[in-house]
Every structure is written in C-alpha cells, then in structure tokens.
Amino acid sequence: MSWIKKLNPFKKDEEAPAAGGAPSVPGMPGMPSLPPELANDPKAKGMMGAFLRKWKDPAFVKQLRTLAAHMQREGVNVKDMNAVKAWLEKNQEAIERGDFKEEPPKSGETYVKTGPEVGRNDPCHCGSGKKFKKCHGA
C-alpha cells in the first residue's frame, strides 16, 4: 500500500491496527502510529497535541506565511532546513519584536497588449495552414 492511501482522510480504515498496538497520531486519522518512545510518554503526547492545536490556529499559519515570504524575498531556499534555521537564528530578535509584518498586497499591474489579438478562426501563427483553434488554440 502506498503512503498516499494512508493519508486519505476520506477513506475508512478497514485494515488491522498498526503492529505493536501503538496509537496513531491523535486528531489525524490515517497517519502512521507514533514511535514507541513517544507513544507511552505523557509529556510527548501533550507536546504533540499542543503542536497540532497550534497548526489549526489561522493567526499562526499567517505568521508562518509572512516569515516564508520574507525568507524568499531575501533569497533563502525555504526547502533547505539548514538555510531556514540560519535565517531564523539571524533574525530571532526581530521576530520576537514583531518586526516582520504582512505587507499590503500590491495593486494589480495593468496588462498592455503588444500586438493584435488572435481570433479562434484566424489562421494559426505557426504557418501550418490550420485554424488557430485546431492547431495551437487547443
């Protein structure tokens, strides 16, 4: 079974529970079970619950998106965990002060046409002799 099928929240789980009897991640059906060292530790379970509750908070997710936008603007590869950690350590004081605010969205840019608009029934620009809709318009 592929891992994608395990993550489908709409599919009912008809299989036997995971080996070892370890519970699955609370609040996330279909996720693999917790490792044994975390499954029996009440402090780890509490931290996992707090983490999942935090991810459901829209304000927290908005903060993450704002920080990710600032990282990308500064050229940080957000897929590289070491680069993200370095950026967070460098800007830790500014983050704690709340200096990174969401910028207002830019006003839409005006689109200026550079040439005549090609109609569906006009001959194709590639020179095939077909109508645009049959050639490059599909």
N, C-alpha and C positions, 0 to 999 in steps of 0.2 A: 504494500500500500504506500502510495507516495505521501510526502509530508503535507501536500496541499489539501488532500482529502481530510487529514486530521484537523486542519484549521477551519473547515467549513462549519460555521455556526448553525446552519440551517439543516444539516444532515443529522438525523438521530443516530446516536452511537449504539450500534447493535452488537458490538464486539465485546469480548470479555474484558474486565478491567486490567490495567497495566500490571505487569509482573511485579511481584514484591508487595503488592497491596498498597503502595504509596499513593496518597491522594493526588488528584490533579490540581492544577493551579486554581485557587478559589476565584470564582467570578468569571472565569474564562473557559467555557466549555470547549472541549476538543483539543486543548493544549496538553502537551505531554506532562507526565507526573513530575513532581519535584524530586530532586535527588534525596537520598535517604538522610543525609546530614541536615538538610533543611526541613524535611517532612516532619521530623519529631521535635524540632526546636521552636518553642512558642515565640521567642524573640524574632526569629527569622520569618515566621508566619505573619507576625504583626507588621514587620517592615514591608513584607510583600503586599499586605493589604493596604498599608499607607501609600505605597508606590502606585498601586492600581487606582486608588481613590484620587491621587494627585493627577494621574493621566486623564481622568474624566473631567477635571476642572478646566473649563474653557479659558479662564484667565491664564492658567499655567501654560496651556498649549499655545496661546497667543504670545506669551513671553518667549517661548522656545522658537517660534517662527520669526519673531523680531530679532532675536540673537542670531539665528541662522542667516537671516538677510544681511545683518551687519558683517557676519563672517564672510559671506560670499562677496560682498562689496569690497572687502579687504583682501580678497584673493585666497581665502582659506578653503581647502578642499574639505567639505563637510563629511565626506565619506571616509576620510583618513582620521581615525580616532586620535592618533598622536598629535596631529596638527590641531584638532579641535581642543584637546587638553592643553596644549601650549598656548592657544589663543585665550582660553578661559583663565589660565593662570596669569597671563599677561594683563588681562582686563578685569581681574577679580574685584579690585576696589571700585572700578567704575560700575560694574554690575551691581555690587552691593549698595552703591549710592543711588542707583536707578537712572544712570545717565543714558542708557540705551532705551529710548522711547520709540514708539512706532511712528514713522514718518507719514505725513498725509499722502494719499495716493496722488500720483502725477496726473495732471489733466491730460485728456486724450490728445494725441497728436493728429493733426489734420493730414489726411491722405490726399496727395496730389497726383492725378493721373498724368503719365508721361507720354502716352500715345492714345490712339483711338481704341475704343473698346471692341473686342472681337465678339461678334454675334454667334449664336449656335449654328446658324445656317450659312455662315460665311465659309469660304474655302480655308482649309487648315493652313497655318503659317509654316508648316514644315515642308510644304510642296508636294504632298502625297496625292493631291487631286481630290481627296475626300472632303466631306463637310467637317467642320471643326468638331461637331458633336459626335461624329463617328470615329474620329481619329484621336485627338488629344483632349477632347472635352468629356470623355467618359470617366 
